[in-house]
Amino acid sequence: MAQFWAEHGFAVIQPTHASSRVGGLPAEAEGAPFFWRERVEEVRAILDRLPEVEEQAPAVAGRLDHGSIAAVGHSLGGHTVSLLLGARLHGEVFGDSRISAGILLTAPGRGGKDLTEENAARFPFFDLDFAHLATPSLVVCGADDNPRFTSRGPEWHADAYHDGPGARALLTLDGVGHGLGGIAGLDAKETEVEAPDGLEATKRMTLAWLRTILGYDAAAWTSACAAIAGPANALGRIEEKSSR
């Protein structure tokens, strides 16, 4: 996904979070093992020091549009991005106004009573209030993504779309699960189903969303939606909120 977006003109920054197995914080550190709060702060740190980050990549130094920033997260990364887009946890505000758009890829849905008792106790930070998620966002779900956290089934991952006023569109991809056909790599351990066509649809639809919502191509999203509703209809479907 990152390579695809970069090939089409976007600068993509992938942080190594505190919860990463590579260079992450020790397991006994406060906030372990998920370090959900630190993940948000790490993204903020990147935005705070974006000019310094840019200088590390001479090929793009001086060419980035610092006023046109999107945040994208998959799975637990979707939880991080949900907070940055405006979702609140027990009334606490995490949103960052420097982020102009977002994409949530199979992100967690509502927590609390929507989770099994065991998972509600293990993941209290899933209890998000999406009602304040105001940043223009695309929510992407796999039709076969049946989460272990809840008995509600795949629709749980669409909660941000239904509850968040800024979540304007919901893309549901058929025949894929949590890995959306292979966004971690077609041969990656995390990819439960290799679905090249579903993966390609994910790549192209998210690219179109970014190009339109960030103001680079007004027709990109409309064209992509026409394709998924027409010749590519076997791959999935789009639901959008009416603009008022």
C-alpha angles and dihedrals in degrees: 000000000000092000091049094051091046091051088056097053107276125123105227122200117193114191123209099229128215088251092057118117087224112072094337129146117283118272092245094056120113111272095029139180099021102023089198094165093048090052091061092047091049091058090048089052090055091052091046091054100031094129089057092047090050092053090061090066108056092185091067102023110131093011103084121108102226090187093059109064130154127188120211127184137177123208108323086007086060089058089053092049092045089061092047090050091056109276111141133217116212089335095308115134121224103158120131117210092204089074111086100183143008145203122203112200112197089326123177117274129213118332131202114052091007089069130070112265092254094050094044087059094044097045108035088152090067088074093101128166105219093183090097096047095117103154112107104263145173119216117206123195137176113231090219096045101119106179123216091214097072143021091229095091129217094333088073090078090060095061093104089058094050096043104031117083091204094051097097103171139032121203114194115189119204124223096022136095136197094323093054091227097312115327090151089052130294091255097039121124090236092059105094093176125027106216112162094183093051090047091050090050090051091051096047097043093049091047090051091049092051094047093051102037092048091049102249099114119012093193100047098089095043090051093048092049090051089054094049090048092046129028094002096044092121089068099060148294142263128226118189135184117239112252115236 
